[in-house]
Amino acid sequence: MLYREAGDFKTSYASDSQTFPIRFDRWRYWAVVAVAFGVIPFVIDDYWANAVAVPFLIYAIAAIGLNILTGYCGQVSLGTGGFMAVGAYACYKLMTAFPEVSVLIHVLLAGGVTALVGVLFGLPSLRIKGFYLAVATLAAQFFLVWLFNKVPWFYNYSASGQITVPERTILGVAVTGANTPAWAKYLFCLVLLFVLAWVARNLTRGSVGRKWMAIRDMDIAAEIIGVNPLTTKLSAFAVSSFYIGIAGALFFAVYLGAVEVGEAFGIQKSFVVLFMIIIGGLGSIFGSFAGAAFLVLLPVLLKNVLVGQLGWATDLAAHVELMIVGGLIVAFLIYEPHGIAQLWKLAKEKLRLWPFPH
Amino acid sequence: MNAETPVEAIPTADDRKIGPVLMEMKHITLRFGGVKAITDISFDIREGEIRSIIGPNGAGKSSMLNVISGFYVPQEGEVWFRGARRPQMKPYQVARQGIARTFQNIALFDGMSVLDNIMTGRLTLMKTGLAAQSLWWGKAQREETEHREKVEKIIDFLEIQAIRKTPVGRLPYGLKKRVELARALAAEPMLLLLDEPMAGMNVEEKEDMCRFILDVNDEFGTTICLIEHDMGVVMDLSDRVVVMDYGKKIGDGTPDEVRGNQAVIDAYLGVAHD
């Protein structure tokens, strides 16, 4: 009964095109934001931050980034891991070269550096599409990981070949390094995610987003109505890589602390983020959140149930977990190719009509 | 009502102003490898008129339209637009000059709503950059509202208010054609190219479409160049007709002139080989 547009009259085009046209959705949105900012930081502990919250927030940023490129602009990329590595190494180099500058600026600049690299590797997209483009981005993935392994300058000639984050503070509170409190990690990532998600929504609802979607749905028609494919595709690569770069920087600086590039940013990472947006829903900001939540939370949940509740051996549980997650991905692809976002949308449509079936 | 009341004249088709030459094709030849799609064709399109290109299947009509919209580059010949020779251009640059078109096989963006599809027609007119867009509040939102108002006028004009927020993929064929016309109109083009706007429609849908084409020409003063197979429609709508056959021009003139042209009759009815 609550979930109705009835009585909520739109009197301007601005209010007609708002993100949540139904009043109940607006309340729900603000409630989620209020809990995320006002409640969780006070109750979060190290386990929840490291196992659930922080990886979820970081993967959500990466998923939004890849969704802009693949979901909105239709350019398939398998280079996400490589671009995350660019973000991480750019952040590391900046942090060690300019220790007096705020880490927040370093993270944003790392995104900027990644955007440039993304544009460079996006250039082939002007000539090739689909699977062939995916293979070209795969080259980016392997090349970038090789580069960061091979050139000692990137890891400051450290003996282990790893990069380790120095401690940095914002307003006197450590946000990177070993002494970071759980809530600071959480809040740092949350603020970035909140702003980036809002920006992504703004970009995709306006003329930039329409250009991307026009290229995605029919590139020839898009060109005929005046969309320049060169600048449009490259802008998608730039924005997408900016997001993925920030996610990579946070993954290294806030989440892991120390990184060996092949392990943290290998091809697996590219696939994980791609699965997130496929399961969550291509071309949907909410889908990016849902997909990230699904792939971060499900393994934790399964592990807790199988090992904690049923008392299985850890290695057995780990293998069963892989099978279940894999099975669910296949099931999603078959039964709901548009992902969780589409399920959510259908549920909302049913709810609007409830208790009537039609 | 007394006799002195001034009666405002209702504009009729004959009062429409046909202006100077808007676009001129000069000796266009287009080859695909060894196949000559268009051979040495010249014709012009005047401002404010409805110009049709007709001809049997494979005559090169669509290729001609693709030359105009910059999709094909002719090997020989010149395209003149608004009194100047048009250099070789990409299709998106042609669109920015004020030439919009629809396609024979509908080319809408299936993943977007009707409203978003029509809004894409205004992309060439929207100027807000990436930075302002990412903040939304202020400039980007103002621009969006401004263009939304224009688009709503077109939605009213084409009577598709009810399907504004429907995803385009769900619409029936006739409505899709109408949405495609709306998208082309949203660009406020000087020259509108319609590639078989009535293909595959029933009589009512054809009548609706004819009415819209005439209204667009009348109310917005848009110059229209269309390809159509329905002779009744072509003869009724057009001011002038170009007839093509096997890539060559075989007739050019008013519908009546074309109707009486022996070469045209031969092309359509066939000639006895004796």
Boltz contact constraints between the chains, C-beta under 6 A:
constraints:
  - contact:
      token1: [A, 13]
      token2: [B, 145]
      max_distance: 6.0
  - contact:
      token1: [A, 13]
      token2: [B, 148]
      max_distance: 6.0
  - contact:
      token1: [A, 14]
      token2: [B, 145]
      max_distance: 6.0
  - contact:
      token1: [A, 199]
      token2: [B, 134]
      max_distance: 6.0
  - contact:
      token1: [A, 202]
      token2: [B, 134]
      max_distance: 6.0
  - contact:
      token1: [A, 202]
      token2: [B, 136]
      max_distance: 6.0
  - contact:
      token1: [A, 203]
      token2: [B, 133]
      max_distance: 6.0
  - contact:
      token1: [A, 203]
      token2: [B, 134]
      max_distance: 6.0
  - contact:
      token1: [A, 206]
      token2: [B, 133]
      max_distance: 6.0
  - contact:
      token1: [A, 206]
      token2: [B, 140]
      max_distance: 6.0
  - contact:
      token1: [A, 207]
      token2: [B, 123]
      max_distance: 6.0
  - contact:
      token1: [A, 207]
      token2: [B, 126]
      max_distance: 6.0
  - contact:
      token1: [A, 208]
      token2: [B, 133]
      max_distance: 6.0
  - contact:
      token1: [A, 210]
      token2: [B, 120]
      max_distance: 6.0
  - contact:
      token1: [A, 213]
      token2: [B, 112]
      max_distance: 6.0
  - contact:
      token1: [A, 214]
      token2: [B, 109]
      max_distance: 6.0
  - contact:
      token1: [A, 214]
      token2: [B, 120]
      max_distance: 6.0
  - contact:
      token1: [A, 217]
      token2: [B, 109]
      max_distance: 6.0
  - contact:
      token1: [A, 217]
      token2: [B, 110]
      max_distance: 6.0
  - contact:
      token1: [A, 217]
      token2: [B, 111]
      max_distance: 6.0
  - contact:
      token1: [A, 218]
      token2: [B, 107]
      max_distance: 6.0
  - contact:
      token1: [A, 221]
      token2: [B, 107]
      max_distance: 6.0
  - contact:
      token1: [A, 223]
      token2: [B, 91]
      max_distance: 6.0
  - contact:
      token1: [A, 223]
      token2: [B, 92]
      max_distance: 6.0
  - contact:
      token1: [A, 224]
      token2: [B, 91]
      max_distance: 6.0
  - contact:
      token1: [A, 225]
      token2: [B, 95]
      max_distance: 6.0
  - contact:
      token1: [A, 225]
      token2: [B, 120]
      max_distance: 6.0
  - contact:
      token1: [A, 226]
      token2: [B, 92]
      max_distance: 6.0
  - contact:
      token1: [A, 226]
      token2: [B, 95]
      max_distance: 6.0
  - contact:
      token1: [A, 226]
      token2: [B, 96]
      max_distance: 6.0
  - contact:
      token1: [A, 226]
      token2: [B, 123]
      max_distance: 6.0
  - contact:
      token1: [A, 226]
      token2: [B, 124]
      max_distance: 6.0
  - contact:
      token1: [A, 227]
      token2: [B, 92]
      max_distance: 6.0
  - contact:
      token1: [A, 228]
      token2: [B, 92]
      max_distance: 6.0
